[in-house]
Amino acid sequence: MTLLKEDFTMNDKIILAQNLKTDGRISFEGLYDIDDNPVTIVIDKSDDEVILLICKDYDDYEDDK
């Protein structure tokens, strides 16, 4: 079953879970904000911190690093 953004209303929720045991980065693509703009969820984990980012243009974020 494939879910499309048209299948969801504003009140629908998607719960994402990821277990990061080591340092690194994971990203979730194919998600949309409330205005139907594509977003990428990025989780960066290091020994000191965990950073959660919601990027409207993930390619620009990657270029800045």
Sine and cosine of phi, psi and omega as CSV:
sin_phi,cos_phi,sin_psi,cos_psi,sin_omega,cos_omega
0.00,0.00,0.79,-0.61,0.04,-1.00
-0.96,-0.28,0.78,-0.63,0.03,-1.00
-0.99,-0.17,0.77,-0.64,0.04,-1.00
-0.95,-0.31,0.34,-0.94,-0.02,-1.00
-0.87,0.49,-0.42,0.91,0.03,-1.00
-0.93,0.36,-0.29,0.96,-0.03,-1.00
-0.98,0.18,-0.17,0.99,-0.11,-0.99
-0.91,-0.41,0.52,-0.86,0.14,-0.99
-0.96,-0.28,0.07,-1.00,-0.01,-1.00
-0.86,0.51,-0.45,0.89,-0.06,-1.00
-1.00,0.02,-0.11,0.99,0.02,-1.00
-0.96,0.28,0.54,-0.84,-0.02,-1.00
-0.82,-0.58,0.59,-0.81,0.14,-0.99
-0.86,-0.51,0.80,-0.60,0.01,-1.00
-0.96,-0.27,0.82,-0.57,0.03,-1.00
-0.94,-0.34,0.65,-0.76,0.03,-1.00
-0.73,-0.68,0.68,-0.73,0.05,-1.00
-0.53,-0.85,0.76,-0.65,0.02,-1.00
-0.99,-0.17,0.92,-0.39,0.02,-1.00
-0.97,-0.23,0.95,-0.30,-0.01,-1.00
-1.00,0.00,-0.39,0.92,-0.01,-1.00
-0.82,-0.57,0.20,-0.98,0.05,-1.00
-0.90,0.43,0.53,-0.85,0.04,-1.00
0.40,-0.92,-0.20,-0.98,-0.04,-1.00
-0.74,-0.67,0.65,-0.76,0.10,-1.00
-0.75,-0.66,0.59,-0.81,0.03,-1.00
-0.73,-0.69,0.53,-0.85,0.05,-1.00
-0.89,-0.46,0.85,-0.52,0.00,-1.00
-0.90,-0.43,0.19,-0.98,0.01,-1.00
1.00,0.06,0.32,0.95,0.03,-1.00
-0.95,-0.30,0.35,-0.94,-0.06,-1.00
-0.74,-0.68,0.56,-0.83,0.07,-1.00
-0.99,0.13,-0.08,-1.00,-0.09,-1.00
-0.91,0.42,-0.38,0.93,0.01,-1.00
-0.99,-0.14,0.27,0.96,0.01,-1.00
0.92,0.39,0.39,0.92,0.11,-0.99
-1.00,0.03,0.67,-0.74,0.02,-1.00
-0.92,0.38,0.65,-0.76,0.05,-1.00
-0.73,-0.69,0.38,-0.92,0.09,-1.00
-0.85,-0.52,0.76,-0.65,0.07,-1.00
-1.00,-0.10,0.80,-0.60,-0.03,-1.00
-0.83,-0.55,0.73,-0.68,0.10,-0.99
-0.87,-0.49,0.87,-0.50,0.08,-1.00
-0.96,-0.29,0.80,-0.60,0.01,-1.00
-0.85,-0.53,0.75,-0.66,0.13,-0.99
-0.77,-0.64,-0.04,-1.00,0.03,-1.00
-0.89,0.45,-0.48,0.88,-0.12,-0.99
-0.99,-0.12,-0.45,0.90,-0.15,-0.99
-0.39,-0.92,0.24,-0.97,0.16,-0.99
-0.81,-0.58,0.79,-0.62,-0.02,-1.00
-0.89,-0.45,0.77,-0.63,0.07,-1.00
-0.94,-0.35,0.84,-0.54,0.00,-1.00
-0.87,-0.49,0.59,-0.81,0.17,-0.98
-0.88,-0.48,0.94,-0.33,-0.12,-0.99
-0.95,-0.31,0.80,-0.60,0.12,-0.99
-0.97,0.22,-0.54,0.84,0.05,-1.00
-0.75,-0.66,1.00,0.02,-0.10,-1.00
-0.89,0.46,-0.56,0.83,0.00,-1.00
-0.88,0.48,-0.62,0.78,0.07,-1.00
-0.90,0.43,-0.64,0.77,0.04,-1.00
-0.88,0.47,-0.70,0.71,0.01,-1.00
-0.89,0.45,-0.61,0.79,0.00,-1.00
-0.91,0.40,-0.51,0.86,-0.03,-1.00
-0.97,0.23,-0.32,0.95,-0.07,-1.00
-0.97,0.26,0.00,0.00,0.00,0.00
